[in-house]
């Protein structure tokens, strides 16, 4: 992992009257990360993103991007950032091409025809470059928003729910694009999403926040690996196996049984030990199937379970 911090947040808080939307939040995003920013509705994700982009002012705390304070060197910092926050807005009666041309000029970006067309091709809209945006679906507008965010070749890309309104194929295309931007172009991606499966597939690191505060932060693989997983053992003589489990210390890890399968909640080390237990008791284990998903982990963390 690259040790260069692109985003560093310390003690970040935001209050709206008596409501604390973000509460003493810390997070760290390193160069080259695809960083998943997760939390239930109302956790403070959108408020945090707005503070990162200086759309709202923090009540307290510090934000550094590229090692610089957003309060002191804002212009330099934001020239290197591309972002989509919620629903992107466009001139509906102008074409996709014309929108990017105007928006590029407004942001001070030198936008050649070749550059605009390459961005439209990247997001799959090159064949609709001359179509008026009013004819676009919500998902197509999301793609156009991504093209706009990429137009000035930013180092850091902040995406707030970028797959909203997309069908499964469109979601896959955006996912592949994010992977391409990270691996081939060396971009750092800060990705807020409620589609946990998508985040699990593409993120290298992540944070889960709840009620405005950090719950966990780390690499996706380490966080998922560190927790207990649901494991299903497929066995012969299932009734005898169930009796053996209930007469042993494994009873406390037992969750359910169905047909010739018994499910447990185990650590990685316990999986091997329980398999050995069944074999030594004379049972034939035909399959051991661990099920560990980001969704399981997310629910455990945000619903107050163990970390």
C-alpha positions in Angstrom: 0.0 0.0 0.0 1.2 3.5 -0.8 1.9 5.4 2.4 1.2 8.8 0.9 -2.0 10.2 2.4 -4.3 11.9 -0.1 -7.1 12.6 2.4 -6.5 13.0 6.1 -9.4 13.8 8.4 -9.0 14.4 12.1 -11.7 15.1 14.7 -14.2 16.2 12.0 -17.6 17.2 13.4 -20.7 18.9 12.0 -23.7 20.1 14.0 -27.0 21.4 12.6 -28.6 23.0 15.7 -29.1 20.2 18.2 -28.4 17.5 15.6 -24.8 16.1 15.4 -24.5 14.8 11.8 -20.8 14.0 12.0 -19.1 13.3 15.3 -15.3 13.4 15.8 -14.7 11.5 12.6 -11.2 10.3 11.5 -10.3 8.8 8.2 -7.3 8.1 6.0 -7.2 7.7 2.3 -3.9 6.7 0.6 -2.7 7.3 -2.9 -4.1 4.6 -5.2 -6.8 3.5 -2.9 -10.3 2.6 -4.0 -11.7 3.7 -0.7 -15.2 2.5 0.2 -17.2 5.0 2.4 -20.0 3.1 4.0 -22.8 3.7 6.5 -26.5 3.4 6.9 -28.9 6.2 5.9 -28.4 9.1 8.2 -24.9 8.0 9.2 -23.3 11.3 8.0 -21.8 10.2 4.7 -23.2 13.0 2.5 -22.4 15.6 5.1 -18.8 14.4 5.3 -18.5 14.5 1.5 -19.8 18.0 1.4 -17.2 19.1 4.0 -14.5 17.4 2.0 -15.6 19.5 -1.0 -16.0 22.7 1.0 -19.7 22.8 0.2 -20.4 23.1 3.9 -18.2 24.3 6.7 -17.2 21.9 9.6 -18.2 22.8 13.1 -14.8 21.5 14.2 -11.9 19.3 13.1 -9.3 19.4 10.3 -9.3 18.2 6.6 -6.1 17.9 4.6 -6.1 16.8 1.0 -2.8 16.2 -0.8 -1.2 17.2 2.6 -2.7 20.7 2.4 -5.4 22.3 4.5 -8.6 22.9 2.5 -8.9 26.2 4.4 -5.6 27.6 3.3 -4.9 26.1 -0.2 -8.4 25.4 -1.6 -7.8 26.5 -5.2 -4.7 24.3 -5.6 -6.4 21.3 -4.0 -9.7 21.4 -5.9 -8.0 21.7 -9.3 -6.9 18.1 -8.7 -10.3 16.7 -7.7 -13.2 15.4 -9.7 -16.5 14.7 -8.0 -20.1 13.6 -8.4 -22.3 14.5 -5.5 -25.9 13.1 -5.8 -27.6 14.0 -9.1 -25.4 15.9 -11.6 -27.1 18.9 -13.3 -26.8 19.8 -17.0 -28.2 22.1 -19.6 -31.0 19.8 -20.7 -31.6 21.4 -24.1 -27.9 21.1 -25.1 -26.1 18.0 -26.3 -23.9 15.9 -24.2 -20.9 17.2 -26.1 -21.9 20.8 -25.7 -22.5 20.4 -22.0 -19.0 19.0 -21.5 -17.5 21.8 -23.6 -19.3 24.6 -21.6 -18.7 23.0 -18.2 -15.0 22.4 -19.0 -14.5 26.0 -20.0 -16.4 27.2 -16.9 -13.9 25.2 -14.7 -10.9 26.6 -16.6 -10.1 23.3 -18.3 -8.7 23.2 -21.8 -11.2 21.0 -23.5 -10.4 19.9 -27.1 -12.9 17.9 -29.2 -10.6 14.9 -28.9 -10.6 15.2 -25.1 -14.4 15.5 -24.8 -15.0 12.6 -27.2 -12.5 10.4 -25.3 -14.3 11.0 -22.1 -17.7 10.3 -23.6 -16.3 7.0 -25.1 -14.9 6.1 -21.6 -18.4 6.3 -20.1 -20.1 4.7 -23.0 -21.9 7.8 -24.4 -19.8 8.5 -27.5 -22.6 7.4 -29.8 -25.0 9.8 -28.1 -22.6 12.8 -28.1 -25.0 14.9 -30.2 -28.2 14.0 -28.3 -29.8 16.5 -26.1 -29.4 15.7 -22.4 -33.2 16.0 -21.9 -33.5 12.7 -23.8 -31.1 10.9 -21.4 -32.2 8.4 -18.8 -31.2 9.0 -15.2 -28.4 6.5 -15.5 -27.1 8.2 -18.7 -27.0 11.5 -16.8 -24.9 9.7 -14.1 -22.5 8.6 -16.8 -22.3 12.1 -18.2 -21.6 13.4 -14.7 -18.7 11.0 -14.4 -17.3 12.2 -17.8 -17.5 15.8 -16.5 -15.7 14.8 -13.3 -12.9 13.2 -15.3 -12.6 16.0 -17.9 -9.6 17.8 -16.2 -7.7 14.5 -15.4 -8.0 14.7 -11.6 -5.8 12.8 -9.2 -8.6 12.2 -6.7 -12.1 11.3 -7.7 -14.9 11.5 -5.1 -18.1 9.6 -6.1 -21.3 9.8 -4.1 -23.5 6.9 -5.2 -22.2 6.8 -8.8 -24.4 3.8 -9.8 -27.7 5.3 -8.8 -30.3 4.7 -11.5 -28.2 2.2 -13.5 -29.3 -1.2 -14.6 -27.0 -4.2 -13.7 -25.1 -3.9 -17.0 -24.6 -0.2 -16.4 -23.4 -0.9 -12.8 -20.9 -3.3 -14.1 -19.6 -0.8 -16.7 -19.1 1.8 -14.0 -17.4 -0.7 -11.7 -15.1 -1.7 -14.5 -14.3 2.0 -15.2 -13.5 2.6 -11.5 -11.1 -0.4 -11.5 -9.5 0.9 -14.8 -9.1 4.4 -13.4 -7.4 3.0 -10.3 -5.2 0.3 -11.7 -4.3 1.7 -15.2 -4.4 5.4 -14.5 -3.3 5.5 -10.9 -6.3 7.5 -9.7 -7.4 7.6 -6.1 -11.1 6.9 -5.7 -13.3 7.9 -2.7 -16.5 5.9 -3.2 -19.7 6.3 -1.2 -22.2 3.7 -2.0 -25.1 1.8 -0.4 -24.6 -1.2 -2.8 -22.3 -3.2 -0.5 -21.6 -6.0 -3.0 -20.2 -3.4 -5.5 -17.9 -1.9 -2.8 -16.7 -5.4 -1.8 -15.7 -6.2 -5.4 -13.7 -3.0 -6.1 -12.5 -1.4 -2.9 -9.0 -1.9 -1.5 -9.8 -0.1 1.8 -12.9 1.0 3.5 -14.5 2.7 6.5 -17.9 2.1 8.1 -19.4 5.0 9.9 -22.6 5.1 12.0 -24.2 8.0 13.8 -21.5 10.2 12.4 -18.6 8.3 14.0 -16.0 5.8 12.8 -16.9 2.1 13.5 -14.0 0.4 11.7 -11.4 1.3 9.1 -8.9 -0.9 7.2 -8.4 -3.1 4.2 -11.5 -4.9 3.0 -9.7 -8.3 3.1 -8.4 -7.8 6.6 -11.7 -6.6 8.0 -13.7 -9.4 6.5 -11.0 -12.0 7.5 -10.9 -10.8 11.1 -14.5 -11.5 11.9 -16.4 -14.7 12.4 -18.0 -16.2 9.3 -21.0 -18.3 8.7 -19.9 -21.8 7.7 -22.0 -24.7 6.4 -20.8 -28.3 6.8 -22.3 -30.9 4.5 -22.2 -34.3 6.2 -23.5 -37.8 6.1 -25.5 -39.2 9.1 -26.9 -35.7 9.8 -29.0 -36.7 12.9 -26.0 -38.4 14.5 -23.8 -35.4 13.7 -26.3 -33.0 15.3 -26.4 -35.1 18.4 -22.6 -35.1 18.5 -22.5 -31.3 18.2 -25.1 -30.8 20.9 -23.1 -33.0 23.3 -19.9 -31.0 22.7 -18.5 -27.5 23.2 -19.4 -26.7 19.5 -23.1 -26.3 20.6 -22.5 -22.6 21.4 -21.4 -22.0 17.8 -24.3 -23.9 16.2 -26.8 -21.8 14.2 -29.1 -24.1 12.1 -29.5 -27.3 10.2 -31.2 -28.1 6.9 -31.3 -31.5 5.1 -27.7 -32.8 5.3 -26.1 -29.4 6.2 -25.3 -27.8 9.6 -24.4 -24.1 9.9 -22.1 -22.5 12.5 -20.5 -19.1 13.1 -16.8 -19.6 13.4 -13.4 -18.0 13.2 -11.0 -19.2 10.5 -9.1 -21.3 13.1 -12.3 -22.8 14.4 -13.3 -24.0 10.9 -10.3 -26.4 10.8 -10.9 -27.5 14.4 -14.5 -28.4 13.8 -13.7 -30.2 10.6 -11.2 -32.3 12.6 -13.9 -32.9 15.2 -16.3 -34.4 12.7 -13.7 -36.5 11.0 -12.5 -38.0 14.4 -16.1 -38.8 15.3 -16.3 -40.8 12.1 -18.5 -38.5 9.9 -17.8 -37.9 6.3 -17.5 -34.2 5.5 -18.3 -33.7 1.8 -18.2 -29.9 1.8 -17.2 -26.9 4.0 -18.7 -23.7 2.6 -17.8 -20.3 4.4 -20.1 -17.4 3.6 -18.5 -14.0 4.4 -19.8 -10.9 2.7 -19.4 -7.2 3.3 -23.2 -7.1 3.8 -22.9 -9.5 6.8 -20.1 -7.5 8.3 -21.8 -4.2 7.7 -24.9 -5.3 9.5 -23.0 -6.7 12.4 -21.1 -3.4 12.8 -24.0 -1.0 12.3 -26.5 -3.0 14.3 -24.3 -2.9 17.4 -22.8 -6.4 17.2 -19.2 -7.4 17.8 -16.5 -6.1 15.6 
